[in-house]
Amino acid sequence: MPDKKLHLTAFMRPVSLHTGAWRFPNSHADANFNLTHLKSFIRKLEAAKFDAFFMADHLAVLNMPVEALKRSHTVTSFEPFTLLSALSQVTEKIGLAATASTTYDEPYHIARRFASLDHLSGGRAAWNIVTTGNPESSRNFGRDEHLQHSERYKRAREFYDVVTGLWDSFADDAFIRDKESGIFFDPDRMHVLNHEGEDLKVRGPLNIARPVQGWPVIVQAGQSEPGRQLAAETAEAVFCSPRDLEGAKALYRDIKGRAERAGRKREHLKILPAAFVLVGDSVEEARGKRLELDSLVHYDSAIASLSIALGTDASGFDPDGPLPTDLPETNASHTSRAGVVKLAEDEKLTVRQLAQRLGGYSGLAFVGTPESIAEEMETWLREEGADGFTVVFPFLPQGLDDATQRVVPELQRRGIFREDYTGTTLREHLGLPRPENQFFA
């Protein structure tokens, strides 16, 4: 695969998933809710030729104990569309991806917002389809009970059909705007959807022209059985969280295989795992930074995370000793528990360090020099564990600067990341085709 290139998106809501990020020395504690900082971040990402700036979203304050919640920088964040609309005006090329829920919103709203963002940005919008996993959200939308998992995914599949149908309400050439004749648009080039399904009833048409990209790019983030199938049938980029290369390769084969069976081309679906990237002048220095960052996670919150992972109360363990070898048997996931034990052994972590690792950020991490990180990323690309990564920064601004100014040049030196954008739309950045209008040839 000599010409295969990595795709890089930036996970930016919250600006770092690490619980201790806002406390790190010289970090911007208010980075999650400071427009000046966010404009600076996206301009740096665009200068580094990132594919997209990706905003996750929550429709409720996260469901966690108050002791943990009061230490979380996720409590306050901008609403994604408002922020991305503003950021679209200070950038020219980088994609703008936002999460929008199919459980607690309506298709007409979603179709209209993303079409608007796509026009405002000149074709850079992407919709991350989620079904909303946090049950606390239901109480903010007039419901006492959260929809069941299977029901959420059934609604999501129909929701996708309605939104894409609404985006195709007008042919690309529907708007004539002929001043001499007085004809603004051709009614024969407008389609009324008239959708009536099991969960949704939407007449249409959408009161906005077809998006610049035809459809904004479709992103999907579920890894459950219905989530994988939804991704295979609808998604053009998959945000996922495998913990190691072998697991990633299995996920990659599974979703791409499902896409092919659904009549789609493998290359029209990009797998972009979340990857925490922390850079040092040496591997040892980078690991030291990681330990310093992890140490900023409050121990009470951290030990609760370790107890959940092990399936047993870890509060009585010696914080500064090794993880006990005689852990009691539990009903916790054996795979998850074995991974925690292996992590402690491989990195020789104390109970405190292990707990703070799990309480800070426990997903896939590339911690090392620009060269070692680039080499790991290249391995994942070549062995088909990923088509690129959704980069999680450890702290900002320095963590973002390290990734854009040190790791990206190394990837470019290896010939696996673009030197410059070759197009203007997000679809062009990702090598995705522009969808044909399903109602107008």
N, C-alpha and C positions, 0 to 999 in steps of 0.2 A: 504493500500500500504506500508507494513512495510519495503520492500526492495528497494523502489524507492529512487534514488539518484539524487541530483542536478547536472547539468552540468554548468560549468562556463567558459565563454570565456572572453577575455579582449579586449575592443575596443581601438585600439592603433593608429589610424590615423584619425584626429590628436590625440596626446596622451591624450588629454582631450577635450571633446566637449564644456566645459565651456569657454566662451569668456574671462573671467578674470583669467584663470588658470595660464598663464605665468607670471602674475604680483603678484601672491600670495607670501608672505614672505617665503624665503628659497626654492622656487620652481626653477626648471631649466628652465629659459626663452627660451633656445634653444632646449628643449627636443625633439621637433618634428623633428629636423634635426641634431642630434648629435649621431653618431653611438655608441660611448662609453656609453652614457646614455641608449640607446635602448638595447644594449647587457646586461646591468645591469638589466633593467626592465624585459626582457624575461627570464633571469635566475631566477629572483625572482618568476616570475609567474610559471615557471616550478617546482621550489622547492615547491611551494604551490599546485602543481598538477592540475593547470588549464588545461582545455581541449585544448584551442587554443588561439593564439595571432592573432587577427583579424584586418586586414588593410582595411578600406574603401578607396575610391580613388575619385579624381576629375580630369577631363580632361581639366579644365580651372580654372583660378583664379575666386573665387566665385563672382557671380553677386550681388554686393552690393555697396552702395554709397562709394565714396572714403573716407569720414570721418569715416565710419565704417570699411572699408577695411584696412586702415592704422593701425588699432588697433587689427587686427586679426592675430593669430598665425598660421592660416591655409594657408597662402600665399606660404610658402615653406615647402615641405615634400618630402621624398624619393619616387621614383617610387617603387611600392610594390614588384614586382618580384626581382628587384635588391637587395632590403633590405632583403626580406625573404630568398633569396638564401644565403646571407651572414649569417643571423641569424640561418639558418639550420645547419651551421657548428659549432656553439657554444652551441647547445642544442641537446638533444637526444630523448625526448618524446613528448613535447608539439606540438600541431597542428599549422599549418601555413596557415591562411586563407587570401585570397586576392580578392579584387573586380576586375572584368574585364568586360568591356562593350560589349554587343552584338550589340550595335548601331554603335560604332565607332571602331570596330576591325573586324578581319576575323576569322572564325572558325579554320582554320589551325594554325594560330598564337596562339590562346588560347589553343587549344588542345596540341600543342607542348610545350608551356611554362609550363602548369600545369603538364604534364607528366614528364617533366624535373625536376620540383620542387619536385614531388612525389618521383622520383628516388633519387635525391640529399639528401632528408630528410629521406629516408627509409620508406616512406608511411605516410607522415603527411600533405599533401597538401589538401586544400579546395578551391573551386571556388565559390565566391559570384556573382551570376548572377545579373547584373543590366542592365537596358535599358537606363540609363543616363537621369536624369531629368533636368539638367542645360542647357538651350538653348544656353548659351554662348559657350558651347563645339563645337557646329556645325561649328563655324567660325574657329576653329583650325583644322578642317578636310575637308576644301574645300567646305563647304556648307553654304549657306546664311540662310536656314530655317531648324529648328529642326524638326525631324520626328514627326508626330502625335502620341499621346499616344497609340492608338489602333494598329497603324502600327509597333511601337516599340515592342509591346508585341507579335504580330504575328511573326515578325522576330526572337524574342528571343526564341519562342517555336521551330521554325525550327532550329535555331542555336544550341540549346541543343541537338537535335537529331543528327546533324552533328558532333558536338564535341564528344559526347559519341560514335558515330559510328567510328570516327577516333581513339579513345582510344582502340577500339576493333579491330584495324587493324591486330594485331598479336595474335595468341593463346599464352597462357602463356608458353607453351613448344615449341614455334617456333624456339628458338635460341639454336641449338644443340652444336655448337662450338666444333666439333669433329676434333681435330688436325690430327689424323691418316688418316681419310677419306678426310679431306680438306673441309668438309661441315660445313659452318657457321650457316645457318638457312634453314629450310624446307619451300620452296615456297608454298607448299600445306597448310601451316598453316598461310598464309598471305591472308587478305581479302582486295580487292579494293572496296572502298565505292561506287564510281560512283553516287553521290547524285546530282539530278537535281530537285530543288523545285521552289516555287514561288519567293523566294528572294535570294536563294543561289545555287551555282553550285560548287561542290567540288569533285574532282576525288579521292584523296587519293592514296595509303595508307599513314598513318603517318610514318615519318622516325625515329621513336623511339619506343622502346619496350613498351608493355602494362604496364601501371603504376603499382606500387607495390600494391596499394589498388584495382586494377581493374579499378576503376574510382576514382579520387579524390572526396572527399565529396562535395556534391552540396548544396550550401547555397543560399537563396533567400530573398530579403528584401522589396518587394512591398506589400502594403496592400489594393490597389485598387481592384476592382472586377477582372480584368484580372490578377493582381498580385497574388491574392489569388488562382486563378485557376492554374496559372503557378506553384506556390508553391506546391499545392496539387498534381500536375502531375509529378513534377520533383525534388523538394527540399527534402533534408534530414535534414536540419536545417533552421529555419526561424528566421531572425533578424527582429524584429518588435518594435513598440513603443506605446503600449496601455498606457493610463494615470492612470488607476485604475484597481482593481482586477475584478470588474464586466465586464468591457469592455474587459479585457484580457481573461476572461472565455468564453465570446461570440466568440472572435476571435479564441481561441483554439478549441472550438467545431466546428466552421465553417470550418477551414482549415483541421482539422483531419477528419471531416465528408466527405469533398470533396475528401480527399486522399483515404478513404475507398471506396467511390463510384467509384474511378478510379482504384480499384483493389489492393490497397496498404494496408499495415498494419499500424495501428495508431502509434505503437511504433517505426516505421522506419522513423518518421518525428518528430524532436525535435523543440519545440517552445521556443525561447530564447530572451525574450524582453530586450531592453536596460534598464539598471537600474543604476542610479547615486548613488554611495555609499559614504557617508561621515560619519566618525566615530568620536565620542567624548567619554570622560569618563562618561558623562551624556547626556541625550537627550538635555538638555538646552545648554550644551557646544557645542554639534554638531550643533544645530541650530544657535548658535552664530558664529561658523565658516562659516556656510552657508551665513549668513548675511554679514560677512566680505568679503567673496569671491564675493558675488553679488555686493558689494559696489565698486569693482574694475572695473565694467563695466561702461564705460563712459556714462553719463546721456543722451547726445544727441543721441547716438545709442539706448540706452534703451527705451527712450520715443517713438522713432519711432516704436519699437516692440510692446509697449503697445497700441499705436494708431491703429496699424494693427489689434491686437487682439480684441480691443473694437469696431472697425469700426468707430471710431470718433477721431478727433484731440485731443490728450491728453496734448499737449504742454502748454496749458493755465491752467492746473490743478495746485493747490498748491503742489509742490514736497514733502513737509514735512507734508502734511495733509492726511486724509483718502481719499480713492476713492469716488468721489461724488456719491450720491444715485440717482440723477436725470439725468442719462445718456440719451442722445437723442436716439430715435429709428433709427436703421440703417439696411442695408441689410447684415451685418456681420452674420456669423454662430451663431445662438442662443446658441447652445451647447458650442461652444468654448468661447463665451462671458460670459455665465453663469459660466463656470469653472474658468475664471479669477476673476470674482466677488467673487465667493466662496473662492478662494485662499486668496484674500485680507481680507475677513471676518474671515476665520479660523485662519490665522496667524497674524491678526491685522497689516497688512503691510501698510506703507505709500505709496503714489503714487510713490515716488522715489524707495522704496524697491521693490514694485511690478514690476515696469518697469525694474529694474536691474535684477530681477528674470527671467523675460521673455527674456531679452536681453542676459542673461548668459547661463542658461540651464533650460528649462521649462518642461522637460519630467519627467517620473517616477523617483522618488527619495526615497531612504531609508536613512534617516538621523537620527542617534541615536547612541546607544551603540552597541558593538558587539552582545550582547544578544538580544536587540530589533530588530536589523537588521536581525539576524539569524532567529528570530521568524517570522518576516514578510516573509522572503524568504520561510520558511517552510510552512507557510499558503498558499502561492501561489502554491507551489508544491503539497500539499495535496488536494487543491481545484481545481486543474487542470486549473490554470491560466497560468502556465509555466512549462516547463521541466527543466528550469534553467535560467540563465541570462547572458546577454552580459554586463559586468561590465564597467561602465563609471567612470573614476577616476576624482575627483574634482581638483586635482593638483598633480604634481609629483616632487620628489619621495614619499613624505610623504603619500599622499592619497593611492598610490599603496601599500606602506608598511603597512598601517592600514588595508587594505582589506586582504592582504595575511597573515599578522602576527597576526591579531586580530579577524577578521570575520571568516576566513577559519577554524582556530582551534575550534571555537564555532560551526560551522556547522559539523565538524568532531565529536565533543563531542556529538552532537545530532544524529549522525549516518546517516546523509543525504548527506555527501560528502566523497569522497574516501580518505583513508589514504595514498594510493600509487597507481601509475598506475599499471594496471593488464595486459596491452598489450603495444605494441610499435607503433601501427598506430592510426591515428585519428579515423578511423572507429571503432577500438576496444575501444577507450576511450568513444565514443558516443553510443556504443552498436548497431552498424549498420552492416548489412551483407555485404560481399564482392560481388559485382555484378558478375553474370556469364557473360561470353563473349557471346554476342547475335549471333555471327556467327560461334562459335566453341563450340561444346558440351564438 
